[in-house]
Amino acid sequence: MSTSEELKKIVREKYSKIAEQDKALNASSCCGSGTSSTEVYNIMTDDYGTLEGYNADADLGLGCGLPTQFAKIQKGDTVIDLGSGAGNDCFIARHETGATGKVIGIDFTVSMIKKARTNAEKLGFNNVEFREGDIDDMPVSDNIADVIVSNCVLNLVPNKEKVISEIYRVLKPGGHFSISDIVLVGELPKALQQDAEMYAGCVAGAIQKEEYLGYIQQTGFQNITLQKEKVINLPDDILKSYLSASEIADFKNGKTGIFSITVYAEKAGKKPLKATNDEVKEEACCEPGSGCC
């Protein structure tokens, strides 16, 4: 497998193309990788269509779960979406946090940022912004987010431990995250492990489930909870690109499992109380020189 910077370059180039290609191709592949399947539609993604705030233009079919459904977002929250793509999870989070909250999407692909900003402008959302940057070095200050969400993105980053430490840094004390991702139980065949296309497609970059949860625990997060877990079955017409018929049979009959998991965890500390609407109005009225108090 390539170095970390080479892998980032591969993912950036792949997702620049994904930003412009048809959603049906993305959803029939592994997180939008070019290796698509004719056997199934929707290998990994869950259906966003029933969630409030959903916008079809922002849904590129790249996820592996519904983290915003489980994220316990409250009115007025500041929410950060890691790997925000065209803005899908950001717009659903915005519905939950309302006009008094704020949503920040972070993505390192310029074409995705442009697409997301266009979508936000069409929707007239002034409290949703998109920042270009790496999620292992987030362009945000310490202790600013009430909630962090992410959908099938951490597996694309070579240094997952650093991403998790960044999540801890930017969450407020008492804040929490809900993240959907791909993990493994058992070892993938080497042909899948070493292929850059499968890395960009979320599979080869996945790590062991216990290792993934271990990083979260070691960073200091509390109340770690698996909110959802489902098996990901790679169709034969994708596997045939990498494995012989006998290797496919061994893979399917072996002990290797590919899973989509949605994980929840909290940062230690007590979340500060939000000001009520009346308190905000009173504070605004009583500015020095206002003469209204």
C-alpha positions in Angstrom: 0.0 0.0 0.0 1.2 3.6 -0.7 2.4 6.1 1.9 -0.1 8.3 3.8 0.3 11.3 1.5 0.0 9.1 -1.6 -3.2 7.6 -0.3 -4.6 11.1 0.5 -3.8 12.1 -3.1 -5.6 9.0 -4.5 -8.7 9.7 -2.4 -8.7 13.4 -3.3 -8.5 12.6 -7.0 -11.2 9.9 -6.8 -13.6 12.0 -4.8 -13.1 15.0 -7.2 -14.4 12.7 -9.9 -17.2 11.3 -7.7 -18.5 14.9 -7.1 -19.4 15.1 -10.8 -20.6 11.5 -11.5 -24.1 10.1 -11.3 -25.4 9.1 -7.8 -26.5 5.7 -9.1 -22.9 4.8 -10.0 -21.8 5.9 -6.5 -24.4 3.9 -4.7 -23.8 0.7 -6.7 -20.1 0.8 -5.8 -18.1 0.8 -2.6 -18.5 4.4 -1.4 -18.3 5.7 -4.9 -15.2 3.8 -6.1 -15.1 3.0 -9.8 -15.6 -0.7 -9.1 -19.4 -0.7 -9.5 -21.7 -3.7 -9.3 -24.6 -4.7 -11.6 -25.9 -7.1 -9.0 -27.1 -4.6 -6.4 -28.0 -1.0 -5.9 -27.1 0.4 -2.6 -24.2 -1.8 -1.4 -23.5 0.3 1.7 -25.8 3.3 1.9 -29.0 3.6 4.0 -32.0 5.5 2.7 -31.9 9.2 3.7 -35.2 10.0 1.9 -37.3 9.8 5.1 -35.2 12.2 7.2 -36.3 15.8 7.7 -33.9 18.2 6.0 -33.0 15.8 3.3 -32.0 17.4 0.0 -31.6 15.1 -3.0 -29.1 17.4 -4.8 -26.7 16.9 -1.8 -27.0 13.1 -1.6 -24.2 11.5 -3.6 -24.9 8.0 -2.3 -21.5 7.8 -0.6 -22.4 6.9 3.0 -22.6 3.6 5.0 -25.1 4.6 7.6 -27.3 7.4 9.0 -25.3 9.1 11.7 -27.4 12.2 11.9 -30.4 10.0 12.7 -28.7 8.9 15.9 -26.7 12.1 16.7 -29.1 13.6 19.4 -28.7 17.1 17.9 -30.5 19.8 19.9 -31.8 23.2 18.8 -29.0 25.7 18.9 -26.2 23.1 18.7 -22.9 23.7 16.8 -22.4 20.6 14.6 -19.4 19.6 12.6 -19.6 17.0 9.7 -16.3 15.3 8.8 -16.0 14.6 5.1 -19.1 16.7 4.3 -19.2 16.0 0.5 -22.0 17.8 -1.2 -23.6 18.7 2.2 -26.2 15.9 2.7 -25.6 15.3 6.5 -25.0 19.0 7.1 -28.4 19.9 5.8 -30.1 17.2 7.9 -28.1 18.4 10.9 -29.2 22.0 10.2 -32.9 20.9 10.3 -32.2 19.5 13.8 -30.1 22.4 15.2 -32.4 25.0 13.6 -31.7 28.6 12.6 -30.2 29.3 16.0 -27.5 26.7 15.6 -24.5 26.4 13.3 -23.3 23.6 11.1 -19.7 23.3 9.7 -18.8 20.8 7.0 -15.1 19.9 6.5 -13.9 18.3 3.3 -10.5 18.2 1.6 -11.8 18.0 -2.0 -12.3 21.4 -3.6 -15.0 20.2 -6.0 -17.0 18.8 -3.1 -16.7 22.1 -1.2 -17.9 24.1 -4.3 -20.9 21.7 -4.8 -21.9 21.9 -1.1 -21.7 25.7 -1.1 -23.9 25.9 -4.2 -26.4 23.6 -2.5 -26.4 25.7 0.7 -26.9 28.9 -1.3 -29.9 27.4 -3.2 -31.5 26.5 0.1 -30.8 29.9 1.6 -28.9 28.5 4.7 -26.8 31.2 6.2 -25.8 29.1 9.2 -24.2 26.3 7.3 -20.6 26.7 6.1 -18.1 24.5 4.4 -14.3 24.6 5.1 -11.6 23.0 3.0 -9.2 21.0 5.1 -8.1 17.6 6.4 -10.1 16.0 9.2 -6.8 14.8 10.8 -5.9 18.5 11.2 -9.3 20.3 11.3 -9.5 24.0 10.5 -11.5 24.8 13.6 -10.6 25.9 17.2 -10.7 23.8 20.4 -13.9 23.1 22.2 -16.4 24.5 19.7 -18.7 21.6 18.7 -21.6 20.2 20.6 -21.9 17.3 18.1 -19.7 15.8 15.5 -21.1 13.5 12.7 -19.3 11.6 9.9 -20.5 9.1 7.3 -18.0 6.6 5.9 -15.0 8.9 6.0 -12.6 7.9 8.8 -11.7 4.7 6.9 -10.3 6.9 4.1 -7.8 8.6 6.4 -4.5 6.7 6.9 -4.0 8.0 10.5 -7.3 7.2 12.1 -6.0 7.7 15.7 -5.1 11.3 14.9 -8.6 12.0 13.5 -10.1 10.7 16.7 -7.8 12.9 18.8 -8.9 15.8 16.6 -12.5 15.0 17.3 -11.8 15.1 21.0 -10.0 18.4 20.7 -12.8 20.3 18.9 -15.7 18.9 20.9 -16.9 20.9 23.9 -16.7 19.2 27.3 -19.8 17.1 27.5 -20.1 17.1 23.7 -20.5 13.9 21.7 -20.2 12.3 18.3 -22.1 9.8 16.1 -20.0 8.3 13.3 -20.8 5.7 10.7 -17.8 3.8 9.3 -16.6 0.5 7.8 -14.7 -1.9 10.0 -13.4 -5.4 9.7 -13.5 -8.6 11.7 -10.7 -10.8 10.3 -8.2 -10.1 7.5 -9.1 -9.1 4.0 -7.5 -11.0 1.1 -4.3 -9.3 0.1 -5.6 -8.4 -3.4 -8.3 -6.3 -1.7 -6.0 -4.9 1.0 -3.4 -3.6 -1.5 -5.6 -2.1 -4.2 -5.8 1.7 -4.3 -9.3 1.6 -5.8 -10.6 -0.4 -2.9 -8.9 2.0 -0.5 -10.8 4.9 -2.1 -13.9 2.7 -1.9 -13.7 2.5 1.9 -12.9 -1.2 2.1 -9.1 -1.6 2.0 -8.7 1.4 4.4 -10.9 -0.2 7.1 -9.3 -1.4 10.3 -10.3 -4.1 12.8 -13.4 -3.3 14.7 -11.8 -3.8 18.1 -8.8 -1.6 17.1 -11.3 1.1 15.9 -13.2 1.1 19.2 -9.9 0.9 21.1 -8.7 4.2 19.6 -11.9 5.9 20.8 -11.5 4.5 24.3 -7.8 5.3 24.5 -8.5 8.9 23.5 -10.6 9.3 26.6 -14.2 9.1 25.3 -16.9 7.8 27.6 -20.2 6.0 27.1 -19.1 4.4 23.9 -22.1 2.8 22.3 -22.7 0.9 19.0 -25.9 2.5 17.8 -26.2 0.3 14.7 -24.3 -2.5 13.0 -24.9 -4.2 9.7 -23.0 -6.7 7.5 -21.6 -5.4 4.2 -21.6 -8.1 1.5 -19.4 -7.3 -1.5 -21.1 -8.7 -4.7 -19.4 -11.3 -6.8 -18.9 -9.0 -9.8 -16.8 -6.7 -7.6 -14.9 -9.6 -6.0 -14.1 -11.1 -9.5 -12.0 -8.1 -10.2 -9.6 -9.1 -7.4 -10.1 -12.8 -6.6 -10.4 -16.2 -8.3 -13.5 -18.3 -8.0 -11.9 -20.4 -5.3 -10.6 -17.3 -3.5 -14.1 -15.8 -3.5 -15.5 -19.0 -2.1 -12.9 -19.1 0.7 -13.5 -15.4 1.4 -17.3 -15.9 1.7 -16.9 -19.1 3.8 -14.1 -17.7 6.0 -14.2 -15.7 9.2 -13.8 -12.3 7.6 -16.6 -9.8 8.0 -17.0 -6.3 6.7 -19.4 -4.2 8.8 -20.9 -0.8 8.8 -21.1 0.5 12.3 -22.5 3.7 13.8 -20.6 4.6 17.0 -21.6 7.1 19.7 -19.3 8.5 22.4 -19.1 11.5 24.7 -16.2 13.8 25.7 -15.8 14.0 29.5 -17.1 17.1 31.2 -20.3 19.1 31.6 -21.8 20.8 28.7 -22.4 24.5 29.4 -26.1 25.6 29.5 -27.4 27.5 26.5 -28.9 30.9 27.0 -32.7 31.0 26.5 -34.3 33.3 23.9 -35.4 35.7 26.7 -31.8 35.9 28.0 -30.4 36.6 24.6 -33.0 39.4 24.0 -32.2 40.9 27.4 -28.4 40.8 26.8 -28.9 42.4 23.3 -31.2 45.2 24.9 -28.7 46.0 27.7 -25.6 46.8 25.6 -23.8 49.9 26.9 -25.4 53.0 25.6 -28.6 51.3 24.4 -30.7 53.3 26.8 -33.4 50.6 26.9 -32.8 49.0 30.3 
